[in-house]
Amino acid sequence: MQAARYTRTARLLHWLVAACIVAAFVLASSLQGLPLSPRKIHLINYHKWSGLTVLWLSLARIFWRACHRPPQLPATLTNWERDAASATHATLYVLIVATPLLGWWLSSALGFPITYLGHIRLPNLGSKDKVLAHLLEPMHVAFAWSLILLAALHALAALRHQFVLRDDILRRIL
C-alpha cells in the first residue's frame, strides 16, 4: 500500500527549512574562535540570513499546514508514538520560529541592525541593551542546540520507521 503523502508544497518547505537550519548551524559553528575580521562579519551575516530564511519559510509552512491537513499516521502506531510525534512536531515548530526570533532580538540588543540578504533593512526588535543581549545569547544558543538535537531525533525516528518498522512513514515527506 502506498503511504499517504504531504503536499508537494509541504515537502518542499520541509526540506528547505531543514537545509537552512543546517546551514545556520554550520555557519554558527564556523564562527567559534574566529577573530573579528571582514570574513567573520560575512559569516555572521550569512548565519543571520539563514536563520531568518528559516523563520520566513517556517511561517509559510505553518500557514500551509493550517490550510492543508497532513496525511494520517499509520494505524499501526501506538498511542505513545502518536503522542510523541505530535509533541515533537509542535516543539519543532516552536523552536524553528523562536530560535531565529531570539537571534534577531539578540542582534538588535547588541546594536547590530540586520539587512536581510544585504538589501532589506529589518526593524530592530528593541533598543541596544547589553544586559539584555547577555541574557539573550545563551537562550539563542540553547534553543539552537535544542532544535538541532530534536531535529536529529526526528530524523532518527523517521529512519527507524523506514528501515526497522518498514511502515513507509518516511515516504510521506520524500
C-alpha positions in Angstrom: 0.0 0.0 0.0 1.3 3.5 -1.0 1.7 5.7 2.0 -0.3 9.0 2.0 2.0 11.9 1.4 2.3 15.5 2.3 1.5 18.0 -0.4 4.4 18.9 -2.8 4.5 22.4 -1.2 4.7 21.0 2.3 7.5 18.7 1.3 9.4 21.5 -0.4 9.1 23.8 2.6 10.1 20.9 5.0 13.3 20.3 3.1 14.2 24.0 2.6 13.7 24.7 6.3 15.9 21.6 7.1 18.6 22.8 4.8 18.5 26.3 6.1 18.7 25.1 9.7 21.8 23.0 8.9 23.3 26.0 7.1 22.7 28.3 10.0 24.1 25.8 12.5 27.2 25.1 10.4 27.8 28.8 9.9 27.4 29.5 13.7 29.8 26.7 14.4 32.4 28.0 12.0 32.4 31.4 13.8 33.8 29.9 17.0 37.3 31.1 17.7 37.5 33.4 14.6 39.0 36.8 15.3 36.9 39.8 14.3 37.5 40.3 10.6 35.6 41.0 7.4 35.3 37.3 6.8 33.8 36.8 10.3 31.3 39.6 9.7 30.3 38.0 6.3 29.8 34.6 8.1 27.7 36.3 10.8 25.5 37.9 8.1 25.1 34.5 6.3 24.2 33.0 9.6 21.6 35.7 10.2 20.2 35.3 6.7 19.9 31.6 7.0 18.1 31.9 10.4 15.7 34.5 9.0 15.1 32.3 6.0 14.2 29.5 8.4 11.7 32.0 10.1 10.1 33.1 6.8 9.8 29.6 5.4 8.5 28.3 8.7 5.8 30.9 8.9 4.8 29.9 5.3 4.9 26.3 6.3 2.7 26.9 9.4 0.2 28.8 7.2 0.3 26.0 4.6 -0.3 23.3 7.3 -3.2 25.3 8.8 -4.8 25.2 5.4 -3.8 21.6 4.3 -4.3 18.6 6.6 -1.2 16.4 6.9 -1.6 12.7 6.0 -2.9 10.5 8.7 -0.3 8.5 10.7 -0.3 4.7 10.1 -2.9 2.8 12.1 -0.1 0.6 13.4 1.3 3.4 15.6 0.7 3.1 19.3 -0.9 5.9 21.3 2.5 6.9 22.8 4.1 7.0 19.4 1.3 9.3 18.2 1.7 11.5 21.2 5.4 11.6 20.8 5.1 12.5 17.1 2.6 15.3 17.9 4.7 16.7 20.8 7.9 16.5 18.7 6.3 18.3 15.7 4.8 21.0 18.0 8.1 21.6 19.7 10.0 21.7 16.4 7.6 24.4 15.2 8.1 26.4 18.3 11.9 26.1 18.1 12.1 26.9 14.3 10.2 30.1 15.0 11.6 31.1 18.4 15.3 30.5 17.6 15.6 33.0 14.7 13.4 35.5 16.6 15.8 35.2 19.6 18.7 35.7 17.2 17.1 38.8 15.6 16.3 40.2 19.1 19.9 39.5 20.2 21.3 41.3 17.1 19.0 44.3 18.0 20.1 44.2 21.7 23.8 44.2 20.5 23.1 47.2 18.4 23.7 45.4 15.0 20.7 46.0 12.7 20.0 43.3 10.1 19.9 44.0 6.4 18.3 40.7 5.1 20.3 39.4 2.1 22.2 42.7 2.1 19.2 44.6 0.7 16.2 44.6 3.1 16.7 46.6 6.3 14.7 44.9 9.0 13.4 46.8 12.0 15.1 46.2 15.3 13.2 44.2 17.8 14.2 46.5 20.6 16.9 49.0 21.5 20.5 48.4 22.2 20.8 46.8 25.6 24.0 45.0 26.6 22.3 43.4 29.7 19.5 42.0 27.6 22.0 40.8 25.0 23.9 39.0 27.8 20.6 37.2 28.6 19.5 36.5 25.0 22.8 35.0 23.8 22.7 31.8 25.9 18.9 31.5 25.2 19.5 31.7 21.5 22.3 29.1 21.7 20.2 26.8 23.9 17.3 27.0 21.6 19.5 26.3 18.6 21.1 23.2 20.2 17.6 22.0 21.3 16.4 22.5 17.7 19.4 20.5 16.3 19.0 17.7 18.8 15.3 17.4 18.4 15.6 17.5 14.6 18.2 14.7 14.8 15.8 12.7 17.0 13.0 13.4 14.5 15.3 12.2 11.6 16.3 9.1 13.5 12.7 8.2 14.3 11.8 8.6 10.6 14.7 6.3 9.7 13.6 3.8 12.3 10.2 3.7 10.8 11.5 3.3 7.3 14.2 0.7 7.8 13.3 -1.1 11.0 9.5 -1.0 11.2 9.1 -0.7 7.4 5.9 1.3 7.7 6.7 3.7 4.9 6.2 6.7 7.2 9.3 8.4 5.7 7.9 8.2 2.2 5.2 10.7 3.3 7.8 13.6 3.3 10.1 12.4 0.4 
